Every structure is written in C-alpha cells, then in structure tokens.
Amino acid sequence: MIKLYGSAISNYYCMAKVFMLEKGFDFEEIHIAPTYSEPYLELSPIGKIPCIEVDDGYLSETTAILSFLESVVPEVPMME
Ligand SMILES: N[C@@H](CCC(=O)N[C@@H](CS)C(=O)NCC(=O)O)C(=O)O
C-alpha cells in the first residue's frame, strides 16, 4: 500500500491525495509537517511535503509524484 506523507495544510499534499483518490489507489496517510531533520530527510531529501512511499522506495516533488501515479494508472487520465 502506498504511504502519503504530509499534511492537508499543504496544497501540494492535497494534489497528491486527490490524484490517489481519483485513481482509486489504496493508500495510507502519514500526517507529518515539513522538517529538515532525520529521519524524514531520508524520505524527502529537501524536507518538503508531500512524499510517497512505494515498494521501490520514496518519491518527493509533486510533479514527479503525480507523473508516477499517472503511469501506474493510465486508465484514469489526469494529466495531459
Ligand atoms: N517543489 C515541491 C514544493 C513542495 C512544498 O513547498 N511543500 C511545502 C508545503 S506546501 C513545504 O514542504 N514547505 C516546507 C519548507 O519549504 O520548508 C513540490 O512540488 O512538492
């Protein structure tokens, strides 16, 4: 199951969350504020939210996250 790290106070986080809801992903929200300290920096190298955790590792930067999600479920197109 994908884990989504961040907080609903972030528009970027909400973008990733809406993407996952619309595409039908089963995911878990891990509520966390942005931080420049370990261990979060191992997940998101510049400490920003959102970040997702998948089987292969971690991914940050909203555009990269959305592109990844789009590639996993292309049947529900959300990007041009
Ligand atoms: N370029 C990043 C920006 C994400 C971003 O700026 N997130 C904010 C929350 S809305 C954050 O983590 N801010 C913490 C900080 O910059 O210290 C992305 O596209 O994901």
PDB file of the backbone (N, CA, C, O) and the ligand in Angstrom, with CONECT records:
HET    LIG  A 101      20
ATOM      1  N   MET A   1       0.841  -1.193   0.000  1.00  0.00           N
ATOM      2  CA  MET A   1       0.000   0.000   0.000  1.00  0.00           C
ATOM      3  C   MET A   1       0.887   1.260   0.000  1.00  0.00           C
ATOM      4  O   MET A   1       1.895   1.319   0.704  1.00  0.00           O
ATOM      5  N   ILE A   2       0.500   2.248  -0.790  1.00  0.00           N
ATOM      6  CA  ILE A   2       1.267   3.489  -0.828  1.00  0.00           C
ATOM      7  C   ILE A   2       1.038   4.277   0.473  1.00  0.00           C
ATOM      8  O   ILE A   2      -0.072   4.328   1.002  1.00  0.00           O
ATOM      9  N   LYS A   3       2.118   4.886   0.966  1.00  0.00           N
ATOM     10  CA  LYS A   3       2.003   5.791   2.117  1.00  0.00           C
ATOM     11  C   LYS A   3       2.214   7.218   1.614  1.00  0.00           C
ATOM     12  O   LYS A   3       3.162   7.499   0.881  1.00  0.00           O
ATOM     13  N   LEU A   4       1.328   8.096   2.016  1.00  0.00           N
ATOM     14  CA  LEU A   4       1.424   9.507   1.641  1.00  0.00           C
ATOM     15  C   LEU A   4       1.781  10.311   2.882  1.00  0.00           C
ATOM     16  O   LEU A   4       1.023  10.364   3.850  1.00  0.00           O
ATOM     17  N   TYR A   5       2.959  10.938   2.830  1.00  0.00           N
ATOM     18  CA  TYR A   5       3.452  11.722   3.970  1.00  0.00           C
ATOM     19  C   TYR A   5       3.160  13.200   3.748  1.00  0.00           C
ATOM     20  O   TYR A   5       3.385  13.734   2.662  1.00  0.00           O
ATOM     21  N   GLY A   6       2.658  13.850   4.789  1.00  0.00           N
ATOM     22  CA  GLY A   6       2.438  15.279   4.701  1.00  0.00           C
ATOM     23  C   GLY A   6       1.271  15.731   5.543  1.00  0.00           C
ATOM     24  O   GLY A   6       0.889  15.087   6.520  1.00  0.00           O
ATOM     25  N   SER A   7       0.714  16.858   5.139  1.00  0.00           N
ATOM     26  CA  SER A   7      -0.362  17.457   5.907  1.00  0.00           C
ATOM     27  C   SER A   7      -1.339  18.145   4.960  1.00  0.00           C
ATOM     28  O   SER A   7      -0.939  18.709   3.942  1.00  0.00           O
ATOM     29  N   ALA A   8      -2.609  18.094   5.301  1.00  0.00           N
ATOM     30  CA  ALA A   8      -3.648  18.680   4.459  1.00  0.00           C
ATOM     31  C   ALA A   8      -3.540  20.203   4.392  1.00  0.00           C
ATOM     32  O   ALA A   8      -4.234  20.835   3.595  1.00  0.00           O
ATOM     33  N   ILE A   9      -2.689  20.794   5.210  1.00  0.00           N
ATOM     34  CA  ILE A   9      -2.495  22.245   5.131  1.00  0.00           C
ATOM     35  C   ILE A   9      -1.740  22.623   3.851  1.00  0.00           C
ATOM     36  O   ILE A   9      -1.718  23.786   3.450  1.00  0.00           O
ATOM     37  N   SER A  10      -1.130  21.629   3.226  1.00  0.00           N
ATOM     38  CA  SER A  10      -0.323  21.850   2.022  1.00  0.00           C
ATOM     39  C   SER A  10      -1.134  21.578   0.763  1.00  0.00           C
ATOM     40  O   SER A  10      -1.702  20.498   0.598  1.00  0.00           O
ATOM     41  N   ASN A  11      -1.182  22.567  -0.120  1.00  0.00           N
ATOM     42  CA  ASN A  11      -1.859  22.358  -1.408  1.00  0.00           C
ATOM     43  C   ASN A  11      -1.189  21.245  -2.208  1.00  0.00           C
ATOM     44  O   ASN A  11      -1.853  20.490  -2.919  1.00  0.00           O
ATOM     45  N   TYR A  12       0.125  21.155  -2.084  1.00  0.00           N
ATOM     46  CA  TYR A  12       0.848  20.107  -2.814  1.00  0.00           C
ATOM     47  C   TYR A  12       0.418  18.733  -2.311  1.00  0.00           C
ATOM     48  O   TYR A  12       0.191  17.815  -3.098  1.00  0.00           O
ATOM     49  N   TYR A  13       0.311  18.608  -1.024  1.00  0.00           N
ATOM     50  CA  TYR A  13      -0.137  17.342  -0.424  1.00  0.00           C
ATOM     51  C   TYR A  13      -1.543  17.008  -0.922  1.00  0.00           C
ATOM     52  O   TYR A  13      -1.824  15.866  -1.285  1.00  0.00           O
ATOM     53  N   CYS A  14      -2.413  18.000  -0.935  1.00  0.00           N
ATOM     54  CA  CYS A  14      -3.799  17.759  -1.369  1.00  0.00           C
ATOM     55  C   CYS A  14      -3.849  17.359  -2.837  1.00  0.00           C
ATOM     56  O   CYS A  14      -4.699  16.559  -3.229  1.00  0.00           O
ATOM     57  N   MET A  15      -2.958  17.899  -3.647  1.00  0.00           N
ATOM     58  CA  MET A  15      -2.909  17.487  -5.056  1.00  0.00           C
ATOM     59  C   MET A  15      -2.604  16.001  -5.159  1.00  0.00           C
ATOM     60  O   MET A  15      -3.265  15.280  -5.907  1.00  0.00           O
ATOM     61  N   ALA A  16      -1.620  15.546  -4.422  1.00  0.00           N
ATOM     62  CA  ALA A  16      -1.251  14.126  -4.465  1.00  0.00           C
ATOM     63  C   ALA A  16      -2.398  13.268  -3.926  1.00  0.00           C
ATOM     64  O   ALA A  16      -2.691  12.199  -4.462  1.00  0.00           O
ATOM     65  N   LYS A  17      -3.037  13.744  -2.867  1.00  0.00           N
ATOM     66  CA  LYS A  17      -4.132  12.974  -2.271  1.00  0.00           C
ATOM     67  C   LYS A  17      -5.315  12.860  -3.238  1.00  0.00           C
ATOM     68  O   LYS A  17      -5.877  11.779  -3.410  1.00  0.00           O
ATOM     69  N   VAL A  18      -5.687  13.967  -3.860  1.00  0.00           N
ATOM     70  CA  VAL A  18      -6.799  13.940  -4.825  1.00  0.00           C
ATOM     71  C   VAL A  18      -6.483  12.995  -5.980  1.00  0.00           C
ATOM     72  O   VAL A  18      -7.344  12.243  -6.437  1.00  0.00           O
ATOM     73  N   PHE A  19      -5.241  13.046  -6.442  1.00  0.00           N
ATOM     74  CA  PHE A  19      -4.824  12.138  -7.514  1.00  0.00           C
ATOM     75  C   PHE A  19      -5.047  10.690  -7.096  1.00  0.00           C
ATOM     76  O   PHE A  19      -5.601   9.895  -7.856  1.00  0.00           O
ATOM     77  N   MET A  20      -4.622  10.360  -5.910  1.00  0.00           N
ATOM     78  CA  MET A  20      -4.731   8.964  -5.459  1.00  0.00           C
ATOM     79  C   MET A  20      -6.187   8.561  -5.259  1.00  0.00           C
ATOM     80  O   MET A  20      -6.571   7.432  -5.566  1.00  0.00           O
ATOM     81  N   LEU A  21      -6.991   9.481  -4.747  1.00  0.00           N
ATOM     82  CA  LEU A  21      -8.416   9.171  -4.563  1.00  0.00           C
ATOM     83  C   LEU A  21      -9.092   8.954  -5.915  1.00  0.00           C
ATOM     84  O   LEU A  21      -9.822   7.981  -6.106  1.00  0.00           O
ATOM     85  N   GLU A  22      -8.843   9.863  -6.844  1.00  0.00           N
ATOM     86  CA  GLU A  22      -9.494   9.775  -8.157  1.00  0.00           C
ATOM     87  C   GLU A  22      -9.062   8.530  -8.931  1.00  0.00           C
ATOM     88  O   GLU A  22      -9.847   7.945  -9.678  1.00  0.00           O
ATOM     89  N   LYS A  23      -7.812   8.138  -8.740  1.00  0.00           N
ATOM     90  CA  LYS A  23      -7.304   6.982  -9.470  1.00  0.00           C
ATOM     91  C   LYS A  23      -7.574   5.665  -8.751  1.00  0.00           C
ATOM     92  O   LYS A  23      -7.282   4.592  -9.279  1.00  0.00           O
ATOM     93  N   GLY A  24      -8.127   5.750  -7.558  1.00  0.00           N
ATOM     94  CA  GLY A  24      -8.536   4.540  -6.856  1.00  0.00           C
ATOM     95  C   GLY A  24      -7.430   3.807  -6.116  1.00  0.00           C
ATOM     96  O   GLY A  24      -7.537   2.609  -5.851  1.00  0.00           O
ATOM     97  N   PHE A  25      -6.370   4.526  -5.786  1.00  0.00           N
ATOM     98  CA  PHE A  25      -5.294   3.883  -5.022  1.00  0.00           C
ATOM     99  C   PHE A  25      -5.745   3.603  -3.597  1.00  0.00           C
ATOM    100  O   PHE A  25      -6.505   4.357  -2.991  1.00  0.00           O
ATOM    101  N   ASP A  26      -5.240   2.483  -3.092  1.00  0.00           N
ATOM    102  CA  ASP A  26      -5.380   2.182  -1.681  1.00  0.00           C
ATOM    103  C   ASP A  26      -4.153   2.806  -1.011  1.00  0.00           C
ATOM    104  O   ASP A  26      -3.030   2.382  -1.286  1.00  0.00           O
ATOM    105  N   PHE A  27      -4.336   3.781  -0.157  1.00  0.00           N
ATOM    106  CA  PHE A  27      -3.169   4.432   0.442  1.00  0.00           C
ATOM    107  C   PHE A  27      -3.428   4.815   1.895  1.00  0.00           C
ATOM    108  O   PHE A  27      -4.561   4.920   2.364  1.00  0.00           O
ATOM    109  N   GLU A  28      -2.309   5.014   2.570  1.00  0.00           N
ATOM    110  CA  GLU A  28      -2.363   5.392   3.987  1.00  0.00           C
ATOM    111  C   GLU A  28      -1.746   6.771   4.127  1.00  0.00           C
ATOM    112  O   GLU A  28      -0.686   7.048   3.565  1.00  0.00           O
ATOM    113  N   GLU A  29      -2.417   7.635   4.882  1.00  0.00           N
ATOM    114  CA  GLU A  29      -1.872   8.970   5.118  1.00  0.00           C
ATOM    115  C   GLU A  29      -1.039   8.980   6.402  1.00  0.00           C
ATOM    116  O   GLU A  29      -1.493   8.558   7.466  1.00  0.00           O
ATOM    117  N   ILE A  30       0.181   9.473   6.268  1.00  0.00           N
ATOM    118  CA  ILE A  30       1.051   9.638   7.428  1.00  0.00           C
ATOM    119  C   ILE A  30       1.171  11.140   7.673  1.00  0.00           C
ATOM    120  O   ILE A  30       1.837  11.848   6.918  1.00  0.00           O
ATOM    121  N   HIS A  31       0.532  11.614   8.717  1.00  0.00           N
ATOM    122  CA  HIS A  31       0.477  13.050   8.956  1.00  0.00           C
ATOM    123  C   HIS A  31       1.788  13.545   9.568  1.00  0.00           C
ATOM    124  O   HIS A  31       2.192  13.143  10.659  1.00  0.00           O
ATOM    125  N   ILE A  32       2.424  14.428   8.818  1.00  0.00           N
ATOM    126  CA  ILE A  32       3.733  14.940   9.242  1.00  0.00           C
ATOM    127  C   ILE A  32       3.888  16.352   8.686  1.00  0.00           C
ATOM    128  O   ILE A  32       3.424  16.659   7.588  1.00  0.00           O
ATOM    129  N   ALA A  33       4.550  17.204   9.468  1.00  0.00           N
ATOM    130  CA  ALA A  33       4.855  18.556   8.997  1.00  0.00           C
ATOM    131  C   ALA A  33       6.196  18.514   8.270  1.00  0.00           C
ATOM    132  O   ALA A  33       6.992  17.604   8.501  1.00  0.00           O
ATOM    133  N   PRO A  34       6.457  19.490   7.390  1.00  0.00           N
ATOM    134  CA  PRO A  34       7.779  19.533   6.761  1.00  0.00           C
ATOM    135  C   PRO A  34       8.852  19.650   7.842  1.00  0.00           C
ATOM    136  O   PRO A  34       8.655  20.329   8.850  1.00  0.00           O
ATOM    137  N   THR A  35       9.970  18.995   7.630  1.00  0.00           N
ATOM    138  CA  THR A  35      11.046  19.076   8.620  1.00  0.00           C
ATOM    139  C   THR A  35      12.385  18.872   7.934  1.00  0.00           C
ATOM    140  O   THR A  35      12.491  18.133   6.954  1.00  0.00           O
ATOM    141  N   TYR A  36      13.406  19.537   8.461  1.00  0.00           N
ATOM    142  CA  TYR A  36      14.745  19.386   7.896  1.00  0.00           C
ATOM    143  C   TYR A  36      15.592  18.458   8.750  1.00  0.00           C
ATOM    144  O   TYR A  36      16.819  18.556   8.751  1.00  0.00           O
ATOM    145  N   SER A  37      14.940  17.557   9.477  1.00  0.00           N
ATOM    146  CA  SER A  37      15.696  16.664  10.344  1.00  0.00           C
ATOM    147  C   SER A  37      15.443  15.212   9.971  1.00  0.00           C
ATOM    148  O   SER A  37      14.451  14.879   9.323  1.00  0.00           O
ATOM    149  N   GLU A  38      16.369  14.354  10.400  1.00  0.00           N
ATOM    150  CA  GLU A  38      16.210  12.919  10.213  1.00  0.00           C
ATOM    151  C   GLU A  38      15.105  12.429  11.151  1.00  0.00           C
ATOM    152  O   GLU A  38      14.896  13.033  12.203  1.00  0.00           O
ATOM    153  N   PRO A  39      14.398  11.363  10.807  1.00  0.00           N
ATOM    154  CA  PRO A  39      14.641  10.526   9.643  1.00  0.00           C
ATOM    155  C   PRO A  39      13.914  10.985   8.382  1.00  0.00           C
ATOM    156  O   PRO A  39      14.036  10.347   7.336  1.00  0.00           O
ATOM    157  N   TYR A  40      13.146  12.101   8.465  1.00  0.00           N
ATOM    158  CA  TYR A  40      12.346  12.468   7.291  1.00  0.00           C
ATOM    159  C   TYR A  40      13.211  12.802   6.080  1.00  0.00           C
ATOM    160  O   TYR A  40      12.796  12.572   4.944  1.00  0.00           O
ATOM    161  N   LEU A  41      14.412  13.342   6.311  1.00  0.00           N
ATOM    162  CA  LEU A  41      15.273  13.699   5.176  1.00  0.00           C
ATOM    163  C   LEU A  41      15.682  12.476   4.355  1.00  0.00           C
ATOM    164  O   LEU A  41      16.056  12.608   3.190  1.00  0.00           O
ATOM    165  N   GLU A  42      15.612  11.297   4.951  1.00  0.00           N
ATOM    166  CA  GLU A  42      15.912  10.090   4.169  1.00  0.00           C
ATOM    167  C   GLU A  42      14.774   9.790   3.198  1.00  0.00           C
ATOM    168  O   GLU A  42      14.977   9.130   2.179  1.00  0.00           O
ATOM    169  N   LEU A  43      13.572  10.279   3.521  1.00  0.00           N
ATOM    170  CA  LEU A  43      12.415  10.067   2.659  1.00  0.00           C
ATOM    171  C   LEU A  43      12.332  11.162   1.602  1.00  0.00           C
ATOM    172  O   LEU A  43      12.138  10.897   0.416  1.00  0.00           O
ATOM    173  N   SER A  44      12.484  12.390   2.065  1.00  0.00           N
ATOM    174  CA  SER A  44      12.326  13.566   1.217  1.00  0.00           C
ATOM    175  C   SER A  44      13.577  14.426   1.387  1.00  0.00           C
ATOM    176  O   SER A  44      13.667  15.185   2.352  1.00  0.00           O
ATOM    177  N   PRO A  45      14.536  14.325   0.479  1.00  0.00           N
ATOM    178  CA  PRO A  45      15.872  14.900   0.684  1.00  0.00           C
ATOM    179  C   PRO A  45      15.912  16.390   0.979  1.00  0.00           C
ATOM    180  O   PRO A  45      16.865  16.852   1.607  1.00  0.00           O
ATOM    181  N   ILE A  46      14.902  17.176   0.547  1.00  0.00           N
ATOM    182  CA  ILE A  46      14.928  18.596   0.912  1.00  0.00           C
ATOM    183  C   ILE A  46      13.851  18.914   1.948  1.00  0.00           C
ATOM    184  O   ILE A  46      13.527  20.080   2.174  1.00  0.00           O
ATOM    185  N   GLY A  47      13.304  17.889   2.569  1.00  0.00           N
ATOM    186  CA  GLY A  47      12.441  18.071   3.731  1.00  0.00           C
ATOM    187  C   GLY A  47      11.032  18.532   3.446  1.00  0.00           C
ATOM    188  O   GLY A  47      10.282  18.847   4.370  1.00  0.00           O
ATOM    189  N   LYS A  48      10.664  18.577   2.194  1.00  0.00           N
ATOM    190  CA  LYS A  48       9.332  19.113   1.878  1.00  0.00           C
ATOM    191  C   LYS A  48       8.277  18.015   1.860  1.00  0.00           C
ATOM    192  O   LYS A  48       8.588  16.830   1.739  1.00  0.00           O
ATOM    193  N   ILE A  49       7.025  18.438   1.984  1.00  0.00           N
ATOM    194  CA  ILE A  49       5.886  17.545   1.811  1.00  0.00           C
ATOM    195  C   ILE A  49       5.179  17.959   0.522  1.00  0.00           C
ATOM    196  O   ILE A  49       5.182  19.145   0.193  1.00  0.00           O
ATOM    197  N   PRO A  50       4.577  17.035  -0.215  1.00  0.00           N
ATOM    198  CA  PRO A  50       4.388  15.631   0.155  1.00  0.00           C
ATOM    199  C   PRO A  50       5.563  14.750  -0.255  1.00  0.00           C
ATOM    200  O   PRO A  50       6.487  15.168  -0.953  1.00  0.00           O
ATOM    201  N   CYS A  51       5.477  13.507   0.217  1.00  0.00           N
ATOM    202  CA  CYS A  51       6.384  12.448  -0.177  1.00  0.00           C
ATOM    203  C   CYS A  51       5.554  11.171  -0.170  1.00  0.00           C
ATOM    204  O   CYS A  51       4.662  11.010   0.662  1.00  0.00           O
ATOM    205  N   ILE A  52       5.847  10.272  -1.088  1.00  0.00           N
ATOM    206  CA  ILE A  52       5.146   8.987  -1.036  1.00  0.00           C
ATOM    207  C   ILE A  52       6.159   7.867  -0.857  1.00  0.00           C
ATOM    208  O   ILE A  52       7.319   7.971  -1.256  1.00  0.00           O
ATOM    209  N   GLU A  53       5.683   6.803  -0.250  1.00  0.00           N
ATOM    210  CA  GLU A  53       6.487   5.599  -0.078  1.00  0.00           C
ATOM    211  C   GLU A  53       5.809   4.469  -0.844  1.00  0.00           C
ATOM    212  O   GLU A  53       4.636   4.168  -0.625  1.00  0.00           O
ATOM    213  N   VAL A  54       6.568   3.851  -1.745  1.00  0.00           N
ATOM    214  CA  VAL A  54       6.069   2.701  -2.504  1.00  0.00           C
ATOM    215  C   VAL A  54       7.043   1.544  -2.268  1.00  0.00           C
ATOM    216  O   VAL A  54       8.040   1.694  -1.561  1.00  0.00           O
ATOM    217  N   ASP A  55       6.745   0.399  -2.864  1.00  0.00           N
ATOM    218  CA  ASP A  55       7.594  -0.774  -2.635  1.00  0.00           C
ATOM    219  C   ASP A  55       9.056  -0.512  -2.981  1.00  0.00           C
ATOM    220  O   ASP A  55       9.958  -1.016  -2.313  1.00  0.00           O
ATOM    221  N   ASP A  56       9.287   0.279  -4.031  1.00  0.00           N
ATOM    222  CA  ASP A  56      10.655   0.506  -4.505  1.00  0.00           C
ATOM    223  C   ASP A  56      11.383   1.621  -3.773  1.00  0.00           C
ATOM    224  O   ASP A  56      12.584   1.796  -3.981  1.00  0.00           O
ATOM    225  N   GLY A  57      10.698   2.387  -2.916  1.00  0.00           N
ATOM    226  CA  GLY A  57      11.372   3.459  -2.204  1.00  0.00           C
ATOM    227  C   GLY A  57      10.477   4.672  -2.023  1.00  0.00           C
ATOM    228  O   GLY A  57       9.254   4.566  -1.929  1.00  0.00           O
ATOM    229  N   TYR A  58      11.131   5.837  -1.977  1.00  0.00           N
ATOM    230  CA  TYR A  58      10.422   7.077  -1.688  1.00  0.00           C
ATOM    231  C   TYR A  58      10.491   8.024  -2.878  1.00  0.00           C
ATOM    232  O   TYR A  58      11.432   7.996  -3.671  1.00  0.00           O
ATOM    233  N   LEU A  59       9.454   8.868  -2.977  1.00  0.00           N
ATOM    234  CA  LEU A  59       9.423   9.836  -4.066  1.00  0.00           C
ATOM    235  C   LEU A  59       8.864  11.144  -3.520  1.00  0.00           C
ATOM    236  O   LEU A  59       7.819  11.168  -2.870  1.00  0.00           O
ATOM    237  N   SER A  60       9.583  12.235  -3.798  1.00  0.00           N
ATOM    238  CA  SER A  60       9.098  13.561  -3.426  1.00  0.00           C
ATOM    239  C   SER A  60       9.051  14.416  -4.683  1.00  0.00           C
ATOM    240  O   SER A  60       9.406  13.965  -5.771  1.00  0.00           O
ATOM    241  N   GLU A  61       8.609  15.657  -4.517  1.00  0.00           N
ATOM    242  CA  GLU A  61       8.323  16.599  -5.609  1.00  0.00           C
ATOM    243  C   GLU A  61       6.994  16.212  -6.258  1.00  0.00           C
ATOM    244  O   GLU A  61       6.861  15.152  -6.870  1.00  0.00           O
ATOM    245  N   THR A  62       6.031  17.094  -6.106  1.00  0.00           N
ATOM    246  CA  THR A  62       4.658  16.797  -6.509  1.00  0.00           C
ATOM    247  C   THR A  62       4.549  16.394  -7.981  1.00  0.00           C
ATOM    248  O   THR A  62       3.833  15.451  -8.316  1.00  0.00           O
ATOM    249  N   THR A  63       5.247  17.097  -8.843  1.00  0.00           N
ATOM    250  CA  THR A  63       5.160  16.757 -10.270  1.00  0.00           C
ATOM    251  C   THR A  63       5.646  15.334 -10.519  1.00  0.00           C
ATOM    252  O   THR A  63       5.050  14.601 -11.308  1.00  0.00           O
ATOM    253  N   ALA A  64       6.716  14.945  -9.853  1.00  0.00           N
ATOM    254  CA  ALA A  64       7.235  13.584 -10.003  1.00  0.00           C
ATOM    255  C   ALA A  64       6.245  12.573  -9.432  1.00  0.00           C
ATOM    256  O   ALA A  64       6.032  11.509 -10.012  1.00  0.00           O
ATOM    257  N   ILE A  65       5.649  12.908  -8.306  1.00  0.00           N
ATOM    258  CA  ILE A  65       4.665  12.007  -7.681  1.00  0.00           C
ATOM    259  C   ILE A  65       3.461  11.824  -8.610  1.00  0.00           C
ATOM    260  O   ILE A  65       3.016  10.700  -8.846  1.00  0.00           O
ATOM    261  N   LEU A  66       2.948  12.920  -9.127  1.00  0.00           N
ATOM    262  CA  LEU A  66       1.768  12.831  -9.993  1.00  0.00           C
ATOM    263  C   LEU A  66       2.097  12.065 -11.277  1.00  0.00           C
ATOM    264  O   LEU A  66       1.281  11.275 -11.750  1.00  0.00           O
ATOM    265  N   SER A  67       3.269  12.290 -11.834  1.00  0.00           N
ATOM    266  CA  SER A  67       3.671  11.578 -13.047  1.00  0.00           C
ATOM    267  C   SER A  67       3.778  10.078 -12.779  1.00  0.00           C
ATOM    268  O   SER A  67       3.365   9.256 -13.598  1.00  0.00           O
ATOM    269  N   PHE A  68       4.333   9.742 -11.633  1.00  0.00           N
ATOM    270  CA  PHE A  68       4.439   8.323 -11.271  1.00  0.00           C
ATOM    271  C   PHE A  68       3.049   7.709 -11.142  1.00  0.00           C
ATOM    272  O   PHE A  68       2.788   6.639 -11.693  1.00  0.00           O
ATOM    273  N   LEU A  69       2.168   8.376 -10.425  1.00  0.00           N
ATOM    274  CA  LEU A  69       0.813   7.846 -10.221  1.00  0.00           C
ATOM    275  C   LEU A  69       0.084   7.713 -11.556  1.00  0.00           C
ATOM    276  O   LEU A  69      -0.647   6.749 -11.788  1.00  0.00           O
ATOM    277  N   GLU A  70       0.297   8.698 -12.427  1.00  0.00           N
ATOM    278  CA  GLU A  70      -0.322   8.650 -13.746  1.00  0.00           C
ATOM    279  C   GLU A  70       0.162   7.428 -14.527  1.00  0.00           C
ATOM    280  O   GLU A  70      -0.618   6.784 -15.230  1.00  0.00           O
ATOM    281  N   SER A  71       1.437   7.119 -14.400  1.00  0.00           N
ATOM    282  CA  SER A  71       1.986   5.979 -15.150  1.00  0.00           C
ATOM    283  C   SER A  71       1.487   4.649 -14.595  1.00  0.00           C
ATOM    284  O   SER A  71       1.399   3.663 -15.326  1.00  0.00           O
ATOM    285  N   VAL A  72       1.164   4.620 -13.322  1.00  0.00           N
ATOM    286  CA  VAL A  72       0.687   3.367 -12.714  1.00  0.00           C
ATOM    287  C   VAL A  72      -0.769   3.099 -13.093  1.00  0.00           C
ATOM    288  O   VAL A  72      -1.151   1.951 -13.323  1.00  0.00           O
ATOM    289  N   VAL A  73      -1.579   4.157 -13.158  1.00  0.00           N
ATOM    290  CA  VAL A  73      -2.998   4.001 -13.507  1.00  0.00           C
ATOM    291  C   VAL A  73      -3.343   4.934 -14.681  1.00  0.00           C
ATOM    292  O   VAL A  73      -4.029   5.939 -14.495  1.00  0.00           O
ATOM    293  N   PRO A  74      -2.872   4.602 -15.866  1.00  0.00           N
ATOM    294  CA  PRO A  74      -3.155   5.461 -17.029  1.00  0.00           C
ATOM    295  C   PRO A  74      -4.618   5.400 -17.464  1.00  0.00           C
ATOM    296  O   PRO A  74      -5.086   6.258 -18.213  1.00  0.00           O
ATOM    297  N   GLU A  75      -5.336   4.382 -16.989  1.00  0.00           N
ATOM    298  CA  GLU A  75      -6.743   4.221 -17.375  1.00  0.00           C
ATOM    299  C   GLU A  75      -7.611   5.386 -16.868  1.00  0.00           C
ATOM    300  O   GLU A  75      -8.681   5.643 -17.420  1.00  0.00           O
ATOM    301  N   VAL A  76      -7.164   6.075 -15.842  1.00  0.00           N
ATOM    302  CA  VAL A  76      -7.873   7.257 -15.331  1.00  0.00           C
ATOM    303  C   VAL A  76      -6.957   8.457 -15.595  1.00  0.00           C
ATOM    304  O   VAL A  76      -6.220   8.888 -14.708  1.00  0.00           O
ATOM    305  N   PRO A  77      -7.009   8.993 -16.816  1.00  0.00           N
ATOM    306  CA  PRO A  77      -6.055  10.065 -17.164  1.00  0.00           C
ATOM    307  C   PRO A  77      -6.350  11.368 -16.435  1.00  0.00           C
ATOM    308  O   PRO A  77      -7.481  11.854 -16.431  1.00  0.00           O
ATOM    309  N   MET A  78      -5.306  11.926 -15.814  1.00  0.00           N
ATOM    310  CA  MET A  78      -5.455  13.193 -15.098  1.00  0.00           C
ATOM    311  C   MET A  78      -4.393  14.196 -15.484  1.00  0.00           C
ATOM    312  O   MET A  78      -4.350  15.301 -14.943  1.00  0.00           O
ATOM    313  N   MET A  79      -3.520  13.814 -16.433  1.00  0.00           N
ATOM    314  CA  MET A  79      -2.500  14.752 -16.914  1.00  0.00           C
ATOM    315  C   MET A  79      -2.549  14.767 -18.421  1.00  0.00           C
ATOM    316  O   MET A  79      -2.887  13.761 -19.044  1.00  0.00           O
ATOM    317  N   GLU A  80      -2.215  15.894 -19.014  1.00  0.00           N
ATOM    318  CA  GLU A  80      -2.176  15.987 -20.479  1.00  0.00           C
ATOM    319  C   GLU A  80      -0.832  15.484 -20.965  1.00  0.00           C
ATOM    320  O   GLU A  80      -0.577  15.471 -22.169  1.00  0.00           O
TER     321      GLU A  80
HETATM  322  N1  LIG A 101       8.544  21.683  -5.122  1.00  0.00           N
HETATM  323  C1  LIG A 101       7.832  20.987  -4.070  1.00  0.00           C
HETATM  324  C2  LIG A 101       7.208  22.033  -3.178  1.00  0.00           C
HETATM  325  C3  LIG A 101       6.506  21.385  -2.001  1.00  0.00           C
HETATM  326  C4  LIG A 101       6.404  22.406  -0.891  1.00  0.00           C
HETATM  327  O1  LIG A 101       6.869  23.559  -0.994  1.00  0.00           O
HETATM  328  N2  LIG A 101       5.770  21.977   0.172  1.00  0.00           N
HETATM  329  C5  LIG A 101       5.687  22.849   1.294  1.00  0.00           C
HETATM  330  C6  LIG A 101       4.344  22.687   1.996  1.00  0.00           C
HETATM  331  S1  LIG A 101       3.067  23.385   0.993  1.00  0.00           S
HETATM  332  C7  LIG A 101       6.779  22.526   2.269  1.00  0.00           C
HETATM  333  O2  LIG A 101       7.100  21.363   2.455  1.00  0.00           O
HETATM  334  N3  LIG A 101       7.362  23.559   2.853  1.00  0.00           N
HETATM  335  C8  LIG A 101       8.366  23.384   3.825  1.00  0.00           C
HETATM  336  C9  LIG A 101       9.548  24.223   3.574  1.00  0.00           C
HETATM  337  O3  LIG A 101       9.719  24.723   2.445  1.00  0.00           O
HETATM  338  O4  LIG A 101      10.327  24.375   4.483  1.00  0.00           O
HETATM  339  C10 LIG A 101       6.780  20.066  -4.658  1.00  0.00           C
HETATM  340  O5  LIG A 101       6.364  20.319  -5.785  1.00  0.00           O
HETATM  341  O6  LIG A 101       6.405  19.089  -3.992  1.00  0.00           O
CONECT  322  323
CONECT  323  322  324  339
CONECT  324  323  325
CONECT  325  324  326
CONECT  326  325  327  328
CONECT  327  326
CONECT  328  326  329
CONECT  329  328  330  332
CONECT  330  329  331
CONECT  331  330
CONECT  332  329  333  334
CONECT  333  332
CONECT  334  332  335
CONECT  335  334  336
CONECT  336  335  337  338
CONECT  337  336
CONECT  338  336
CONECT  339  323  340  341
CONECT  340  339
CONECT  341  339
END
